Amino acid sequence: MKNLGFLCLSIILLICVFILINGEVVTSNSSAIFISSNVKHFLWQDDGKILLQKDLEILSFDLENRKSTHIMKIDPQTSIGLSEGNKLLVCQWKNHKILKPNENATKITLKNESNVSILHIQLNETVKISLCNDKRLLLETSHPFLEKKYYSYEISNKKLIESVLPQLLYTNSGIETTYLYKQGELIENLPIANNWNNIKINKRNSSYGLLSKTGDLWIVSRREEH
């Protein structure tokens, strides 16, 4: 009976696909690390560092030592992006009530990592920022009662054109696995399942950042083969 019990335990251990220890899911070819909850937005600043927009502050998270550093406080109507050299770009918007069609409904301010304003933009449309960098802004209508539209604003020529929201990556989650697709083709099986809202890959294509609709951020990294 003891041998049978030992055999059953061995089989169970072999069947288990992952082990969850201290917020980390480990498989034979990847590991998933829980980073933080209540995250609104995140960016890969480099392969080992993530910028987090959480509550009313921006944090920098170092993956190697798993520690976060406060960068600055921000207003609620803020999105984060990267400028040239992977520097933090703070993108803020403010909507105004208008009385005439040609009045400016939105004021956008871009700030550098020192929280100094570097650009001001006035637009007639009532929009908010979805994505931003120092060359282009992706905007969408601010209020749910407005017709949902997306716009691209080119900073160099100050042109606003109607656009679509890019979606290069999407997922289909099973019970314990997320299947990651790019342009309709399966590119990765990730050892964690959730209702993901945003996915980003680092430059080396070695790690994925996955943000759930409830604000939980996980990083999945491929394990190096030796």
WOSULDA-V212377 format. One record per residue. N is the residue number from 1. RES is the residue in one letter. PHI is phi as a letter, one per 30 degrees, with the letter a starting at -180 (none if undefined). D_LAST is the distance of its C-alpha to the last C-alpha in whole Angstrom. Layout:
# WOSULDA-V212377
N	RES	PHI	D_LAST
N	RES	PHI	D_LAST
This chain:
# WOSULDA-V212377
1	M	none	39
2	K	d	37
3	N	d	35
4	L	d	35
5	G	d	34
6	F	d	31
7	L	d	30
8	C	d	31
9	L	d	29
10	S	d	26
11	I	d	26
12	I	d	27
13	L	d	23
14	L	d	22
15	I	d	24
16	C	e	23
17	V	d	21
18	F	b	20
19	I	b	21
20	L	c	23
21	I	b	23
22	N	h	25
23	G	i	25
24	E	b	21
25	V	c	20
26	V	c	17
27	T	b	15
28	S	d	12
29	N	b	11
30	S	a	14
31	S	b	16
32	A	c	19
33	I	c	21
34	F	d	25
35	I	c	26
36	S	a	30
37	S	c	33
38	N	h	36
39	V	d	34
40	K	c	36
41	H	a	34
42	F	b	31
43	L	b	29
44	W	d	26
45	Q	d	27
46	D	a	24
47	D	d	20
48	G	c	21
49	K	b	24
50	I	b	27
51	L	c	30
52	L	c	32
53	Q	c	36
54	K	b	37
55	D	h	40
56	L	c	42
57	E	b	40
58	I	c	37
59	L	b	34
60	S	c	30
61	F	c	27
62	D	c	24
63	L	d	21
64	E	d	20
65	N	c	23
66	R	h	24
67	K	b	27
68	S	c	30
69	T	b	33
70	H	d	36
71	I	c	37
72	M	a	40
73	K	d	43
74	I	b	44
75	D	d	46
76	P	e	46
77	Q	d	46
78	T	b	43
79	S	b	40
80	I	c	37
81	G	b	36
82	L	b	34
83	S	c	36
84	E	e	35
85	G	i	33
86	N	h	31
87	K	d	34
88	L	d	35
89	L	b	38
90	V	c	41
91	C	c	43
92	Q	c	46
93	W	b	48
94	K	b	52
95	N	c	54
96	H	c	58
97	K	d	61
98	I	c	63
99	L	c	66
100	K	b	66
101	P	d	64
102	N	c	63
103	E	d	62
104	N	d	59
105	A	c	57
106	T	b	54
107	K	c	53
108	I	c	49
109	T	b	48
110	L	c	45
111	K	b	44
112	N	d	41
113	E	d	39
114	S	c	42
115	N	i	44
116	V	c	46
117	S	d	48
118	I	b	47
119	L	a	48
120	H	b	51
121	I	b	51
122	Q	c	54
123	L	b	54
124	N	d	57
125	E	d	54
126	T	c	54
127	V	b	50
128	K	b	47
129	I	c	43
130	S	c	40
131	L	b	38
132	C	b	39
133	N	b	38
134	D	d	40
135	K	c	41
136	R	b	41
137	L	c	42
138	L	c	42
139	L	c	45
140	E	b	46
141	T	e	49
142	S	d	50
143	H	c	52
144	P	d	52
145	F	d	55
146	L	d	55
147	E	d	53
148	K	d	50
149	K	b	49
150	Y	b	46
151	Y	b	47
152	S	c	45
153	Y	c	46
154	E	d	46
155	I	d	46
156	S	d	47
157	N	c	50
158	K	h	51
159	K	c	51
160	L	c	50
161	I	b	49
162	E	d	49
163	S	b	45
164	V	b	43
165	L	d	40
166	P	d	37
167	Q	b	34
168	L	d	31
169	L	b	29
170	Y	b	30
171	T	b	29
172	N	b	30
173	S	c	30
174	G	c	30
175	I	d	30
176	E	b	26
177	T	b	25
178	T	c	25
179	Y	c	25
180	L	c	25
181	Y	c	27
182	K	b	28
183	Q	h	31
184	G	i	31
185	E	c	28
186	L	d	25
187	I	c	22
188	E	a	20
189	N	c	21
190	L	c	21
191	P	d	21
192	I	a	24
193	A	b	27
194	N	a	30
195	N	c	33
196	W	d	31
197	N	c	34
198	N	a	31
199	I	b	28
200	K	b	26
201	I	c	23
202	N	d	22
203	K	d	22
204	R	d	18
205	N	h	18
206	S	c	15
207	S	b	18
208	Y	c	21
209	G	c	24
210	L	b	26
211	L	c	30
212	S	d	32
213	K	d	36
214	T	c	37
215	G	j	35
216	D	d	31
217	L	c	28
218	W	b	25
219	I	c	22
220	V	c	19
221	S	c	15
222	R	d	12
223	R	d	9
224	E	d	6
225	E	d	4
226	H	c	0
